[in-house]
Amino acid sequence: MLRAAAVAAWLAVGVGALWGDSAHSGLLPDGGAARTTVIVALWLAYVVVLAALLLPGARALTVARIGVPAGAVELAITLASLNAGTAEASVVVGLVAAACGTGILLQPACAEAHVDAASYGDERRFLLRPPAPVLVALVVPMWAVAVAGVTVGPLLLADRGWAAGIAAAAVGLPVAALAAHSLFRLARRWLVFVPNGLVFHDHLAVAEPLPVGRRGIVSIGPAPADTAATDLTAQAFGMALELRLAEPVTVSVMTGRNRSEQRSLTALLMSPSRPAAVLATAERRGIKLG
């Protein structure tokens, strides 16, 4: 349902763009051919984001989470620069729709619907909350780098700034790809329920995905304040769930960017985006709640 709402909001952005001039004049070169090239490029970007909203998966979710807020920012800048007139109404419609689409995409339930739609068979994927330091200090800058890296160089080239455009594209496009890949990796941190039990899939916390059979699980539930369980939440905000195991398991726990150490765990902490939904799914699948 939320995915459909995000698609509807982005379609409304397109309707607003067709209705009036929604592109900021600073994006459009003076030359007729160059201006047409930029307009075509903007519509191609719009179609790419629309396809990402329609297709399931972490990669498509990342493209949508970059593209829809970028559209909202562009429309906000356009609206701020316009004088009152007939064209302003179309920009307002587009801006409201893009802002709604951004809000929907940032909802954990929408993101989970996106990645879970690409599940195999009887899987159920739940996203894990991003680490607090990354959420506070890196997500918005990485998004800005991804957007700027893709747009600045081509816009300079379209405006015949050949030297600056080539330099900006040569530097910006690889950096944008790296920033987008970092955001994509955040969207691949999951707790996955499978027919046999569950799999903890978080490259920031463990070197390899950790499968746990249903018979090996004692319980799963909200973590008490005085728990001695190994913390695999990667410093995420919000409620942590404690998974208690029947027998110790050896896990390669990440201790640095490229460092890990073997630990024997009997209980671990995780921080899913929607803990209540995780517990409800666990109960339906015969896993004891604690």
C-alpha positions as CSV (number, residue, x, y, z in Angstrom):
1,M,0.0,0.0,0.0
2,L,2.8,2.4,0.9
3,R,4.7,1.5,-2.2
4,A,1.6,2.3,-4.3
5,A,1.3,5.7,-2.5
6,A,5.0,6.5,-3.3
7,V,4.4,5.7,-7.0
8,A,1.2,7.8,-7.0
9,A,3.1,10.8,-5.4
10,W,5.9,10.5,-8.0
11,L,3.3,10.3,-10.9
12,A,1.8,13.5,-9.5
13,V,5.2,15.1,-9.8
14,G,5.3,14.2,-13.4
15,V,1.8,15.6,-14.0
16,G,2.8,18.8,-12.4
17,A,5.9,19.0,-14.7
18,L,3.7,18.4,-17.8
19,W,1.2,21.0,-16.6
20,G,3.8,23.8,-16.2
21,D,7.5,24.6,-16.2
22,S,8.9,22.8,-13.1
23,A,12.6,23.0,-14.0
24,H,14.6,25.8,-12.3
25,S,16.0,28.2,-15.0
26,G,19.5,27.8,-13.6
27,L,19.4,24.2,-14.8
28,L,18.6,25.1,-18.4
29,P,21.3,26.4,-20.7
30,D,20.5,29.3,-23.1
31,G,21.2,27.3,-26.3
32,G,18.2,25.6,-27.8
33,A,19.9,22.2,-28.4
34,A,21.6,22.2,-25.0
35,R,18.3,23.2,-23.3
36,T,16.5,20.4,-25.0
37,T,19.2,18.0,-24.0
38,V,18.9,18.9,-20.3
39,I,15.1,18.7,-20.4
40,V,15.4,15.2,-22.0
41,A,17.9,14.2,-19.3
42,L,15.6,15.4,-16.6
43,W,12.8,13.3,-18.0
44,L,15.0,10.3,-18.3
45,A,16.0,10.7,-14.6
46,Y,12.3,11.0,-13.7
47,V,11.6,7.7,-15.6
48,V,14.5,5.9,-13.9
49,V,13.2,6.9,-10.4
50,L,9.7,5.8,-11.4
51,A,11.1,2.4,-12.5
52,A,12.9,2.2,-9.2
53,L,9.6,2.8,-7.3
54,L,7.9,0.1,-9.3
55,L,10.7,-2.5,-9.0
56,P,11.4,-4.3,-5.7
57,G,14.8,-4.6,-4.1
58,A,17.4,-2.8,-2.1
59,R,19.1,-1.3,-5.2
60,A,15.8,0.1,-6.5
61,L,14.9,1.5,-3.0
62,T,18.3,3.3,-2.9
63,V,17.7,4.9,-6.3
64,A,14.2,6.0,-5.2
65,R,15.5,7.4,-1.9
66,I,18.1,9.5,-3.8
67,G,15.9,10.6,-6.7
68,V,12.6,11.6,-5.0
69,P,14.1,13.9,-2.4
70,A,16.3,15.4,-5.1
71,G,13.2,16.2,-7.0
72,A,11.7,17.8,-4.0
73,V,14.8,20.0,-3.4
74,E,14.8,21.0,-7.1
75,L,11.1,22.0,-7.0
76,A,11.6,23.9,-3.7
77,I,14.4,25.9,-5.2
78,T,12.3,26.5,-8.3
79,L,9.3,27.7,-6.2
80,A,11.5,30.0,-4.2
81,S,12.8,31.7,-7.4
82,L,9.4,32.1,-9.1
83,N,7.2,35.2,-9.2
84,A,3.5,34.7,-8.6
85,G,1.9,33.4,-11.7
86,T,0.2,30.6,-13.4
87,A,3.3,28.4,-13.6
88,E,3.7,28.5,-9.8
89,A,0.7,26.3,-9.3
90,S,2.3,23.3,-11.1
91,V,5.5,23.7,-9.1
92,V,3.4,23.7,-5.8
93,V,1.7,20.5,-6.9
94,G,5.0,18.9,-7.8
95,L,6.6,20.0,-4.6
96,V,3.8,18.8,-2.3
97,A,3.8,15.4,-4.2
98,A,7.6,15.0,-4.0
99,A,7.6,15.9,-0.3
100,C,4.9,13.4,0.4
101,G,6.8,10.8,-1.7
102,T,9.9,11.5,0.3
103,G,8.1,11.1,3.6
104,I,6.5,7.8,2.5
105,L,9.9,6.4,1.3
106,L,11.5,7.2,4.7
107,Q,8.9,5.1,6.5
108,P,10.3,1.8,7.7
109,A,7.2,-0.1,6.6
110,C,7.6,1.3,3.0
111,A,11.3,0.4,2.8
112,E,10.6,-3.1,4.1
113,A,7.8,-3.6,1.6
114,H,10.3,-2.6,-1.1
115,V,13.1,-5.0,0.0
116,D,10.7,-7.8,1.1
117,A,9.1,-7.9,-2.4
118,A,12.4,-9.3,-3.7
119,S,12.4,-12.2,-1.1
120,Y,12.7,-15.8,-2.2
121,G,9.9,-18.2,-1.3
122,D,8.8,-18.2,2.3
123,E,11.2,-15.5,3.4
124,R,10.3,-12.3,5.3
125,R,12.8,-9.5,5.4
126,F,13.0,-6.8,8.1
127,L,15.4,-3.9,7.8
128,L,17.7,-3.1,10.6
129,R,18.1,0.5,11.9
130,P,21.2,2.4,10.6
131,P,24.0,3.0,13.1
132,A,23.4,6.3,15.0
133,P,26.8,7.9,13.9
134,V,26.0,7.1,10.2
135,L,22.4,8.3,10.5
136,V,23.4,11.6,12.2
137,A,26.6,12.5,10.3
138,L,26.7,10.6,6.9
139,V,23.4,9.8,5.4
140,V,22.5,13.3,4.2
141,P,26.0,14.2,3.1
142,M,26.2,10.9,1.1
143,W,22.9,11.7,-0.5
144,A,24.0,15.2,-1.4
145,V,27.3,13.9,-2.9
146,A,25.4,11.3,-4.9
147,V,23.0,14.0,-6.4
148,A,25.7,16.6,-7.0
149,G,28.2,14.1,-8.5
150,V,25.6,12.9,-11.1
151,T,24.3,16.4,-12.0
152,V,27.1,19.0,-11.8
153,G,29.4,17.7,-14.5
154,P,26.7,17.0,-17.2
155,L,25.1,20.4,-16.5
156,L,28.4,22.2,-17.1
157,L,29.0,20.2,-20.3
158,A,25.5,21.1,-21.5
159,D,26.3,24.7,-20.9
160,R,29.5,24.3,-22.9
161,G,31.8,24.6,-20.0
162,W,34.0,21.9,-21.4
163,A,37.0,22.0,-19.1
164,A,35.0,22.4,-15.9
165,G,32.4,19.9,-17.0
166,I,34.9,17.2,-17.9
167,A,36.7,17.7,-14.6
168,A,33.5,17.7,-12.6
169,A,32.2,14.6,-14.4
170,A,35.5,12.7,-14.0
171,V,35.6,13.4,-10.3
172,G,31.9,13.6,-9.5
173,L,30.5,10.4,-11.2
174,P,32.8,7.9,-9.4
175,V,32.3,9.7,-6.1
176,A,28.6,9.7,-6.6
177,A,28.7,6.0,-7.4
178,L,30.6,5.4,-4.2
179,A,28.2,7.4,-2.1
180,A,25.2,5.6,-3.7
181,H,26.8,2.3,-3.0
182,S,27.3,3.2,0.7
183,L,23.6,4.0,0.9
184,F,22.8,0.8,-0.9
185,R,24.7,-1.2,1.7
186,L,22.7,0.3,4.4
187,A,19.6,-1.0,2.7
188,R,21.0,-4.5,2.7
189,R,21.1,-4.9,6.5
190,W,18.3,-7.4,7.3
191,L,16.8,-9.8,9.8
192,V,15.4,-12.5,7.5
193,F,12.8,-15.1,8.6
194,V,13.3,-18.3,6.7
195,P,11.3,-21.6,6.9
196,N,14.1,-23.1,9.2
197,G,14.4,-20.1,11.5
198,L,16.1,-16.8,10.8
199,V,19.2,-15.2,9.4
200,F,20.9,-12.1,10.8
201,H,22.4,-10.3,7.8
202,D,24.4,-7.2,8.8
203,H,27.9,-6.5,7.4
204,L,28.4,-3.8,10.0
205,A,28.1,-6.2,12.9
206,V,29.1,-9.7,11.6
207,A,31.5,-10.7,8.9
208,E,29.2,-13.4,7.5
209,P,25.4,-13.8,7.7
210,L,24.4,-15.7,10.8
211,P,21.8,-18.4,10.3
212,V,20.0,-19.7,13.4
213,G,17.6,-22.7,13.2
214,R,14.3,-22.5,15.0
215,R,15.3,-25.3,17.4
216,G,18.4,-23.3,18.3
217,I,16.4,-20.3,19.5
218,V,15.3,-20.1,23.1
219,S,13.4,-16.8,22.7
220,I,13.3,-13.4,21.1
221,G,12.0,-10.3,22.8
222,P,12.7,-6.8,24.0
223,A,16.2,-6.6,25.6
224,P,16.3,-5.8,29.4
225,A,18.4,-2.9,30.5
226,D,20.8,-5.2,32.3
227,T,21.3,-7.8,29.6
228,A,24.7,-9.4,29.1
229,A,24.0,-10.3,25.4
230,T,26.5,-9.3,22.8
231,D,25.5,-6.0,21.2
232,L,25.2,-6.4,17.4
233,T,23.0,-3.3,16.9
234,A,25.9,-1.2,15.5
235,Q,25.0,1.6,17.9
236,A,21.5,2.1,16.3
237,F,18.9,4.2,18.0
238,G,15.6,2.6,19.2
239,M,14.5,-0.6,20.9
240,A,16.8,-3.5,20.7
241,L,15.6,-7.1,20.6
242,E,17.5,-9.9,22.4
243,L,17.8,-13.3,20.7
244,R,18.7,-16.0,23.1
245,L,20.2,-19.2,21.8
246,A,20.0,-22.8,23.0
247,E,23.7,-23.5,22.4
248,P,26.7,-21.2,21.9
249,V,27.5,-20.3,18.3
250,T,30.8,-19.0,17.0
251,V,30.4,-15.7,15.1
252,S,32.9,-13.4,13.4
253,V,32.0,-10.1,15.1
254,M,33.1,-6.9,13.4
255,T,35.5,-4.9,15.6
256,G,36.5,-2.3,13.0
257,R,36.1,-1.3,9.4
258,N,37.9,-4.4,8.1
259,R,38.6,-6.3,11.3
260,S,36.6,-9.1,13.0
261,E,37.2,-11.5,15.8
262,Q,35.7,-14.9,16.6
263,R,33.3,-14.9,19.6
264,S,31.1,-17.5,21.1
265,L,27.6,-16.2,21.6
266,T,24.6,-17.4,23.6
267,A,22.6,-14.2,23.2
268,L,22.8,-11.2,20.9
269,L,21.1,-7.9,20.5
270,M,19.7,-6.5,17.2
271,S,17.8,-3.4,16.3
272,P,15.1,-3.9,13.6
273,S,13.3,-0.9,12.3
274,R,9.9,-2.3,13.3
275,P,10.5,-4.5,16.4
276,A,6.8,-5.1,17.0
277,A,6.3,-6.5,13.5
278,V,9.4,-8.7,14.0
279,L,7.9,-10.2,17.2
280,A,4.6,-10.8,15.6
281,T,6.2,-12.6,12.7
282,A,8.3,-14.7,15.1
283,E,5.3,-15.7,17.0
284,R,3.4,-16.7,13.8
285,R,6.4,-18.9,12.9
286,G,6.5,-20.7,16.1
287,I,9.5,-18.9,17.8
288,K,9.0,-18.3,21.5
289,L,8.8,-14.7,22.6
290,G,10.7,-13.7,25.7
